[in-house]
Amino acid sequence: MEIITITPTDDRYTIREWLRRVTEPQVLIVLPAEVEKGWQDPLDYEVLFRTALARGLEVAWVADDPATHPLIRAGGFHLFDTEAEAQEYLTKHNALPALRPPRQPQKPKRPWWTDEPRRPKPSTLRRPPLWLLGLELILLLSVLVVVTMTAFLSGPSARIVLVPANTTYTRMVAISVDPALEAADLPNGVIPSHRVGDEFESYVEVGTTGRSFEFSGRATGSVLFTNLLGQDYRVPEGTIVRTSSGSYPVRYATLQEVTLPAFGQAEAAIEALEEGTRGNVTAYQINLVEGVVGFAVRVTNPYPIAGANSQAVPAVSDADRARAWDVAAQQVMAKAYNGLQDLLEPGELLPQQELLIQATPKQAYTHLVGEQSPTLGLSLRLLVTGQAVKMTDVQAVAYRQLATQLPPGYTLTDARFEYGEAAEEDVGQGIFTFYVTTYGTATANVSSAEVLELVQGRPVEGAAEVLAETLPLARPPEVTVSPKWFPYMPFMPIRIEVEVATEIPQMANSK
């Protein structure tokens, strides 16, 4: 069942257009108390009854003011006390009460206590004189002339179809959201909201941009020992030699045992104690011997010590962690916007950019800062909340703002709404503001009484021209006369049918 709530700007024509475009076969029209003063004309209900009957709709009403109840029932509609009662009736009977066309009053029956009417007895007629017959002939001819003229004036009928001109316009409406409100503040454009929230998680991997060095191999070579003693001296395997220049010496160990003759020299192979290119040194850099051996011998390296390698490898930096958090948070917020839709009630809207991160229940990185790795992974879970609003409140504010720009002599017949993003700056009275682009279609007001005054008794060929020149129309009027050979529009307004059709143009980029 589709529910149409009448607003202060609605009249019989806007509600008639709603009935023409509804898709549900059952329609409930709600007439609030604050707008019922404008619905005291029986013609309002007659127009809507004919539209509902033409489309085969099941239409019922809900009205707060008892003064309108007789008008609604007289118009052929069923009246419910509340929307809930109408919904319960529809659920129980799978249909709303059928329309009841007003019945013609029956001819009253003769009371039983009255006598049967007496028929007059036939009287004996006398032949009237000739002068009386002549007078009767004259009266008869006069009556025939009057009847002929009346038939000439009232017999023909005409049908006029008019399509008023349309104009479209657009307005950007700023709508503020205030959770403290209980009802929409239409003049100030502020609507109520309520909070919805849940936890959402995402995992991302990003490439690391930091740099570190990876070492492979140990520097090797040979050193030359010189014996300071006048006797042979044995240098054991594993003797430690090192450089003396620089703030941090590089240490090496001999790989073999050598025996030095008295005041003689001998070479021994060495290997750096640590991996890395620090062990690669130029000639004559090694000149110290650790331990007691250093009191008996001297050492140097006539040749460079080489063989250790290093290469730059990716590593985790602080910037990588921040970038991973930003990417993961964006994915979580995208999931949150879609996930929070399931928490909305029917007819609610969640402005996309007003989601807030309330807490971070989980934040787990796969690597530490400085750790060598080509990628950095992050598992992030966030508690995200947003403010849900009713689309009816949003459209009510936008419709009100759209109506303020209505051109003079036009009636707002259609509106489309496109929901935009939230404002970055504080421009409203609520906690945040978002924009709605409203597309409106206004139709020129064409009065049937004015049409009748323009065409009554005119030649058929000139009637369409005067209507096209005088009235704001979207296309030339259609004028048909029956019988077709009759050259004039009917002289009696009751014989002219005027149909004002509504043509709503398609508006692009709207929804």
TIKEKOL-738119 format. One line per 3 residues: number of its first residue (from 1); their letters; for each residue x, y, z of C-alpha. Coordinates in nm, 3 decimals, padded with zeros to 5 digits, always signed. Example, Ala and Ser with C-alpha at 12.3 -4.5 7.8 and 13.67 -1.06 7.14 Angstrom:
2
1) as) +01.230/-00.450/+00.780  +01.367/-00.106/+00.714
% end
This chain:
511
1) mei) +00.000/+00.000/+00.000  +00.134/+00.344/-00.097  +00.074/+00.629/+00.149
4) iti) +00.033/+00.989/+00.027  +00.055/+01.256/+00.298  -00.097/+01.591/+00.200
7) tpt) +00.124/+01.894/+00.272  +00.020/+02.262/+00.295  +00.142/+02.322/-00.063
10) ddr) -00.067/+02.040/-00.213  -00.405/+02.080/-00.383  -00.641/+01.855/-00.575
13) yti) -00.423/+01.872/-00.886  -00.094/+01.769/-00.722  -00.265/+01.477/-00.543
16) rew) -00.431/+01.382/-00.872  -00.084/+01.361/-01.032  +00.035/+01.142/-00.745
19) lrr) -00.259/+00.906/-00.810  -00.171/+00.895/-01.179  +00.188/+00.790/-01.104
22) vte) +00.145/+00.547/-00.815  +00.253/+00.187/-00.879  +00.065/+00.016/-00.598
25) pqv) -00.306/-00.072/-00.650  -00.391/+00.032/-00.292  -00.341/+00.395/-00.189
28) liv) -00.401/+00.561/+00.149  -00.435/+00.942/+00.151  -00.352/+01.103/+00.488
31) lpa) -00.504/+01.448/+00.554  -00.333/+01.607/+00.861  -00.527/+01.849/+01.078
34) eve) -00.305/+02.147/+00.993  -00.396/+02.136/+00.620  -00.762/+02.027/+00.636
37) kgw) -00.894/+02.386/+00.611  -00.792/+02.389/+00.245  -00.993/+02.073/+00.172
40) qdp) -01.351/+02.188/+00.232  -01.457/+02.189/-00.134  -01.654/+01.876/-00.248
43) ldy) -01.494/+01.922/-00.591  -01.157/+01.821/-00.440  -01.286/+01.474/-00.362
46) evl) -01.483/+01.447/-00.685  -01.168/+01.511/-00.894  -00.969/+01.250/-00.698
49) frt) -01.260/+01.000/-00.713  -01.273/+01.020/-01.092  -00.893/+00.975/-01.119
52) ala) -00.896/+00.672/-00.886  -01.194/+00.521/-01.069  -01.024/+00.571/-01.409
55) rgl) -00.706/+00.395/-01.292  -00.888/+00.120/-01.103  -00.721/+00.211/-00.771
58) eva) -00.840/+00.118/-00.424  -00.823/+00.451/-00.240  -00.908/+00.522/+00.123
61) wva) -00.858/+00.827/+00.350  -00.736/+00.908/+00.701  -00.844/+01.253/+00.829
64) ddp) -00.808/+01.410/+01.175  -01.073/+01.683/+01.140  -01.433/+01.548/+01.175
67) ath) -01.557/+01.837/+00.959  -01.405/+01.673/+00.649  -01.545/+01.325/+00.717
70) pli) -01.886/+01.384/+00.551  -01.714/+01.533/+00.244  -01.484/+01.231/+00.211
73) rag) -01.768/+00.982/+00.245  -01.990/+01.182/+00.010  -01.709/+01.172/-00.244
76) gfh) -01.731/+00.789/-00.254  -01.424/+00.706/-00.040  -01.392/+00.486/+00.268
79) lfd) -01.257/+00.662/+00.579  -01.026/+00.507/+00.839  -00.946/+00.655/+01.179
82) tea) -00.571/+00.580/+01.165  -00.307/+00.449/+00.927  -00.267/+00.142/+01.148
85) eaq) -00.637/+00.061/+01.110  -00.605/+00.086/+00.729  -00.296/-00.137/+00.731
88) eyl) -00.475/-00.394/+00.949  -00.777/-00.392/+00.716  -00.549/-00.439/+00.412
91) tkh) -00.366/-00.728/+00.580  -00.692/-00.899/+00.674  -00.884/-00.854/+00.348
94) nal) -00.589/-00.813/+00.103  -00.770/-00.510/-00.039  -00.907/-00.173/+00.064
97) pal) -01.284/-00.102/+00.058  -01.409/-00.045/-00.294  -01.503/+00.303/-00.414
100) rpp) -01.872/+00.389/-00.368  -02.008/+00.615/-00.643  -02.279/+00.844/-00.506
103) rqp) -02.618/+00.701/-00.586  -02.908/+00.904/-00.726  -03.191/+00.945/-00.478
106) qkp) -03.480/+00.710/-00.549  -03.825/+00.835/-00.615  -04.019/+00.833/-00.284
109) krp) -04.284/+00.570/-00.256  -04.647/+00.661/-00.196  -04.739/+00.623/+00.171
112) wwt) -04.975/+00.334/+00.247  -05.228/+00.556/+00.410  -05.291/+00.773/+00.104
115) dep) -05.562/+00.701/-00.150  -05.497/+00.595/-00.502  -05.486/+00.907/-00.722
118) rrp) -05.798/+00.955/-00.923  -05.777/+00.982/-01.294  -05.966/+01.268/-01.449
121) kps) -06.265/+01.170/-01.648  -06.247/+01.237/-02.015  -06.428/+01.549/-02.107
124) tlr) -06.623/+01.616/-02.415  -06.416/+01.841/-02.639  -06.576/+02.103/-02.849
127) rpp) -06.442/+02.213/-03.181  -06.259/+02.544/-03.126  -06.333/+02.840/-03.348
130) lwl) -06.112/+02.918/-03.649  -05.949/+03.222/-03.488  -05.836/+03.003/-03.199
133) lgl) -05.689/+02.750/-03.440  -05.495/+03.027/-03.609  -05.364/+03.147/-03.278
136) eli) -05.256/+02.795/-03.188  -05.078/+02.762/-03.522  -04.888/+03.081/-03.457
139) lll) -04.789/+02.958/-03.110  -04.684/+02.625/-03.257  -04.462/+02.792/-03.515
142) svl) -04.310/+03.010/-03.244  -04.235/+02.702/-03.034  -04.078/+02.530/-03.335
145) vvv) -03.856/+02.833/-03.395  -03.752/+02.842/-03.029  -03.681/+02.467/-03.028
148) tmt) -03.483/+02.496/-03.350  -03.277/+02.783/-03.215  -03.224/+02.602/-02.885
151) afl) -03.111/+02.290/-03.069  -02.881/+02.503/-03.284  -02.727/+02.665/-02.979
154) sgp) -02.715/+02.371/-02.739  -02.698/+02.066/-02.965  -02.330/+02.089/-03.076
157) sar) -02.057/+01.988/-02.832  -01.684/+02.054/-02.824  -01.377/+01.908/-02.655
160) ivl) -01.060/+02.107/-02.589  -00.734/+01.942/-02.477  -00.467/+02.177/-02.342
163) vpa) -00.114/+02.101/-02.231  +00.016/+02.390/-02.015  +00.374/+02.505/-02.054
166) ntt) +00.636/+02.356/-01.820  +00.953/+02.503/-01.680  +01.229/+02.323/-01.491
169) ytr) +01.465/+02.471/-01.237  +01.723/+02.349/-00.987  +01.818/+02.449/-00.636
172) mva) +02.102/+02.332/-00.411  +01.957/+02.290/-00.061  +02.173/+02.269/+00.252
175) isv) +02.018/+02.043/+00.516  +02.151/+02.040/+00.872  +02.127/+01.738/+01.103
178) dpa) +02.057/+01.777/+01.476  +02.009/+01.455/+01.682  +01.843/+01.656/+01.961
181) lea) +01.538/+01.739/+01.748  +01.224/+01.527/+01.762  +01.068/+01.662/+01.440
184) adl) +01.196/+01.838/+01.130  +01.233/+02.216/+01.147  +01.129/+02.296/+00.789
187) png) +01.171/+02.679/+00.798  +01.534/+02.649/+00.919  +01.617/+02.336/+00.720
190) vip) +01.713/+02.122/+01.023  +01.608/+01.756/+01.055  +01.643/+01.500/+01.338
193) shr) +01.865/+01.191/+01.326  +01.968/+00.889/+01.530  +02.305/+00.713/+01.561
196) vgd) +02.385/+00.374/+01.408  +02.718/+00.196/+01.441  +02.911/-00.133/+01.428
199) efe) +03.266/-00.274/+01.404  +03.423/-00.338/+01.061  +03.762/-00.489/+00.973
202) syv) +03.997/-00.488/+00.675  +04.344/-00.621/+00.590  +04.584/-00.442/+00.353
205) evg) +04.943/-00.480/+00.235  +05.160/-00.195/+00.107  +05.507/-00.189/-00.039
208) ttg) +05.779/-00.064/+00.196  +05.980/+00.246/+00.109  +06.250/+00.229/+00.381
211) rsf) +06.603/+00.103/+00.307  +06.838/-00.128/+00.497  +07.154/-00.321/+00.409
214) efs) +07.200/-00.697/+00.394  +07.553/-00.835/+00.439  +07.691/-01.162/+00.298
217) gra) +08.034/-01.322/+00.342  +08.341/-01.237/+00.557  +08.649/-01.054/+00.438
220) tgs) +08.962/-01.277/+00.396  +09.329/-01.224/+00.311  +09.672/-01.261/+00.470
223) vlf) +09.895/-01.074/+00.715  +10.273/-01.065/+00.761  +10.406/-01.135/+01.113
226) tnl) +10.756/-01.009/+01.216  +10.939/-01.181/+01.508  +11.088/-00.935/+01.759
229) lgq) +11.273/-01.207/+01.952  +11.609/-01.366/+01.891  +11.454/-01.714/+01.888
232) dyr) +11.181/-01.894/+01.697  +10.829/-01.802/+01.798  +10.506/-01.992/+01.731
235) vpe) +10.189/-01.787/+01.646  +09.892/-02.018/+01.721  +09.583/-02.054/+01.500
238) gti) +09.300/-01.817/+01.602  +09.531/-01.531/+01.701  +09.333/-01.204/+01.689
241) vrt) +09.469/-00.912/+01.487  +09.293/-00.585/+01.422  +09.304/-00.239/+01.275
244) ssg) +09.388/+00.058/+01.491  +09.247/+00.346/+01.281  +08.883/+00.458/+01.311
247) syp) +08.649/+00.467/+01.611  +08.554/+00.103/+01.584  +08.837/-00.147/+01.508
250) vry) +08.786/-00.443/+01.272  +08.906/-00.774/+01.415  +09.036/-01.081/+01.230
253) atl) +09.148/-01.432/+01.333  +09.433/-01.636/+01.184  +09.328/-01.953/+01.008
256) qev) +09.654/-02.146/+01.062  +09.947/-02.176/+01.296  +10.279/-02.028/+01.180
259) tlp) +10.633/-02.040/+01.326  +10.844/-01.730/+01.298  +11.228/-01.765/+01.284
262) afg) +11.440/-01.543/+01.511  +11.401/-01.188/+01.393  +11.226/-01.334/+01.084
265) qae) +10.887/-01.301/+00.909  +10.606/-01.533/+00.797  +10.257/-01.493/+00.641
268) aai) +09.932/-01.629/+00.785  +09.580/-01.643/+00.636  +09.311/-01.445/+00.826
271) eal) +08.930/-01.405/+00.821  +08.711/-01.125/+00.961  +08.519/-01.215/+01.276
274) eeg) +08.196/-01.035/+01.154  +08.010/-01.043/+00.824  +07.988/-00.727/+00.624
277) trg) +08.188/-00.488/+00.420  +08.353/-00.337/+00.727  +08.599/-00.623/+00.701
280) nvt) +08.722/-00.501/+00.361  +09.024/-00.279/+00.431  +09.312/-00.147/+00.223
283) ayq) +09.676/-00.247/+00.265  +09.867/-00.167/+00.584  +09.554/-00.107/+00.794
286) inl) +09.604/-00.409/+01.024  +09.881/-00.331/+01.271  +09.786/-00.466/+01.617
289) veg) +09.798/-00.814/+01.770  +09.576/-00.887/+02.071  +09.696/-01.088/+02.367
292) vvg) +10.047/-01.188/+02.480  +10.146/-01.257/+02.120  +10.147/-00.883/+02.063
295) fav) +10.454/-00.849/+02.289  +10.658/-01.082/+02.070  +10.555/-01.002/+01.714
298) rvt) +10.439/-00.721/+01.490  +10.176/-00.754/+01.213  +10.072/-00.576/+00.897
301) npy) +09.878/-00.657/+00.578  +10.082/-00.586/+00.265  +09.776/-00.657/+00.053
304) pia) +09.409/-00.546/+00.083  +09.164/-00.760/+00.276  +08.845/-00.821/+00.072
307) gan) +08.563/-01.064/-00.005  +08.267/-00.932/+00.204  +07.953/-00.805/+00.019
310) sqa) +07.648/-00.586/+00.104  +07.329/-00.484/-00.078  +07.042/-00.245/-00.010
313) vpa) +06.708/-00.416/+00.072  +06.360/-00.271/+00.147  +06.268/-00.214/+00.510
316) vsd) +05.969/-00.087/+00.707  +05.958/+00.285/+00.786  +05.724/+00.503/+00.995
319) adr) +05.582/+00.648/+00.675  +05.494/+00.294/+00.557  +05.299/+00.228/+00.877
322) ara) +05.107/+00.556/+00.840  +05.031/+00.483/+00.475  +04.910/+00.132/+00.556
325) wdv) +04.681/+00.274/+00.826  +04.532/+00.529/+00.585  +04.465/+00.267/+00.315
328) aaq) +04.313/+00.023/+00.565  +04.099/+00.296/+00.723  +03.961/+00.394/+00.380
331) qvm) +03.866/+00.033/+00.310  +03.705/-00.001/+00.651  +03.504/+00.317/+00.602
334) aka) +03.384/+00.194/+00.261  +03.277/-00.136/+00.419  +03.116/+00.054/+00.705
337) yng) +02.906/+00.271/+00.472  +02.768/-00.040/+00.297  +02.736/-00.238/+00.620
340) lqd) +02.553/+00.035/+00.809  +02.288/+00.036/+00.537  +02.161/-00.294/+00.681
343) lle) +02.099/-00.120/+01.015  +01.879/+00.151/+00.864  +01.503/+00.145/+00.893
346) pge) +01.297/+00.155/+00.570  +01.297/+00.507/+00.429  +01.617/+00.619/+00.606
349) llp) +01.933/+00.768/+00.457  +02.293/+00.766/+00.579  +02.502/+01.066/+00.461
352) qqe) +02.823/+00.903/+00.338  +03.091/+01.144/+00.458  +02.961/+01.181/+00.811
355) lli) +03.089/+00.844/+00.939  +03.298/+00.875/+01.255  +03.567/+00.643/+01.398
358) qat) +03.476/+00.597/+01.765  +03.743/+00.340/+01.862  +04.018/+00.113/+01.723
361) pkq) +03.961/-00.233/+01.877  +04.234/-00.397/+01.667  +04.552/-00.272/+01.498
364) ayt) +04.809/-00.542/+01.411  +05.111/-00.480/+01.185  +05.304/-00.772/+01.034
367) hlv) +05.650/-00.609/+01.077  +05.822/-00.359/+01.304  +05.983/-00.033/+01.194
370) geq) +06.332/-00.104/+01.055  +06.259/-00.470/+00.989  +06.365/-00.586/+00.642
373) spt) +06.058/-00.674/+00.430  +05.930/-00.582/+00.082  +05.572/-00.546/+00.214
376) lgl) +05.396/-00.435/+00.530  +05.058/-00.583/+00.626  +04.801/-00.432/+00.862
379) slr) +04.486/-00.587/+01.006  +04.264/-00.299/+01.123  +03.925/-00.308/+01.296
382) llv) +03.735/+00.015/+01.369  +03.415/+00.104/+01.550  +03.234/+00.330/+01.302
385) tgq) +02.914/+00.525/+01.363  +02.696/+00.755/+01.152  +02.380/+00.965/+01.175
388) avk) +02.074/+00.817/+00.998  +01.801/+01.053/+00.877  +01.457/+01.000/+00.724
391) mtd) +01.432/+01.061/+00.352  +01.083/+01.206/+00.403  +01.234/+01.478/+00.625
394) vqa) +01.507/+01.547/+00.370  +01.258/+01.572/+00.084  +01.020/+01.788/+00.288
397) vay) +01.293/+02.047/+00.352  +01.411/+02.035/-00.009  +01.054/+02.058/-00.142
400) rql) +00.982/+02.361/+00.076  +01.294/+02.539/-00.047  +01.208/+02.448/-00.406
403) atq) +00.857/+02.593/-00.370  +01.000/+02.933/-00.268  +01.143/+02.977/-00.621
406) lpp) +00.818/+02.886/-00.796  +00.756/+03.127/-01.089  +00.438/+03.340/-01.064
409) gyt) +00.136/+03.175/-01.226  +00.288/+02.827/-01.204  +00.220/+02.524/-00.985
412) ltd) +00.488/+02.280/-00.874  +00.392/+01.947/-01.032  +00.702/+01.731/-00.995
415) arf) +01.028/+01.718/-00.799  +01.341/+01.501/-00.809  +01.609/+01.480/-00.542
418) eyg) +01.980/+01.397/-00.569  +02.167/+01.344/-00.242  +02.515/+01.494/-00.234
421) eaa) +02.813/+01.501/-00.001  +02.849/+01.662/+00.336  +02.979/+02.016/+00.370
424) eed) +03.336/+02.048/+00.490  +03.269/+02.374/+00.670  +03.010/+02.441/+00.942
427) vgq) +02.724/+02.608/+00.753  +02.415/+02.496/+00.946  +02.262/+02.478/+01.291
430) gif) +02.314/+02.103/+01.341  +02.619/+01.886/+01.404  +02.683/+01.860/+01.029
433) tfy) +02.529/+01.970/+00.700  +02.490/+01.793/+00.367  +02.355/+01.907/+00.032
436) vtt) +02.058/+01.792/-00.175  +02.020/+01.898/-00.537  +01.649/+01.944/-00.608
439) ygt) +01.509/+01.944/-00.961  +01.159/+02.093/-00.991  +00.902/+02.106/-01.269
442) ata) +00.645/+02.386/-01.261  +00.333/+02.384/-01.478  +00.149/+02.699/-01.587
445) nvs) -00.194/+02.749/-01.431  -00.469/+02.725/-01.691  -00.825/+02.804/-01.577
448) sae) -01.116/+02.622/-01.742  -01.337/+02.926/-01.686  -01.092/+03.146/-01.875
451) vle) -01.083/+02.894/-02.161  -01.462/+02.894/-02.187  -01.473/+03.274/-02.200
454) lvq) -01.215/+03.279/-02.482  -01.378/+03.023/-02.712  -01.753/+03.044/-02.640
457) grp) -01.939/+03.110/-02.967  -01.620/+03.171/-03.170  -01.555/+03.011/-03.510
460) veg) -01.379/+02.675/-03.474  -01.078/+02.786/-03.679  -01.017/+03.092/-03.462
463) aae) -01.069/+02.918/-03.126  -00.738/+02.729/-03.139  -00.552/+03.044/-03.247
466) vla) -00.684/+03.260/-02.965  -00.604/+02.989/-02.709  -00.246/+02.953/-02.840
469) etl) -00.192/+03.331/-02.834  -00.349/+03.393/-02.492  -00.253/+03.095/-02.276
472) pla) +00.097/+02.961/-02.184  +00.085/+02.624/-02.359  +00.351/+02.360/-02.427
475) rpp) +00.198/+02.267/-02.763  -00.095/+02.380/-02.982  -00.438/+02.307/-02.835
478) evt) -00.658/+02.027/-02.970  -01.009/+02.148/-03.053  -01.276/+01.909/-03.182
481) vsp) -01.644/+01.989/-03.246  -01.932/+01.746/-03.283  -02.090/+01.741/-03.536
484) kwf) -01.782/+01.813/-03.746  -01.970/+02.030/-03.993  -02.077/+02.277/-03.722
487) pym) -01.871/+02.595/-03.787  -01.888/+02.751/-03.437  -01.791/+02.659/-03.088
490) pfm) -02.097/+02.586/-02.870  -02.264/+02.896/-02.731  -02.348/+02.719/-02.403
493) pir) -02.046/+02.660/-02.174  -02.195/+02.337/-02.046  -02.149/+02.187/-02.395
496) iev) -01.773/+02.251/-02.395  -01.544/+02.000/-02.225  -01.203/+02.133/-02.123
499) eva) -00.926/+01.886/-02.037  -00.601/+02.020/-01.894  -00.333/+01.752/-01.931
502) tei) -00.001/+01.751/-01.749  +00.317/+01.675/-01.935  +00.620/+01.628/-01.705
505) pqm) +00.951/+01.643/-01.896  +01.237/+01.406/-01.818  +01.507/+01.559/-01.600
508) ans) +01.859/+01.430/-01.642  +02.103/+01.358/-01.358  +01.826/+01.325/-01.099
511) k) +01.694/+01.050/-00.879
% end
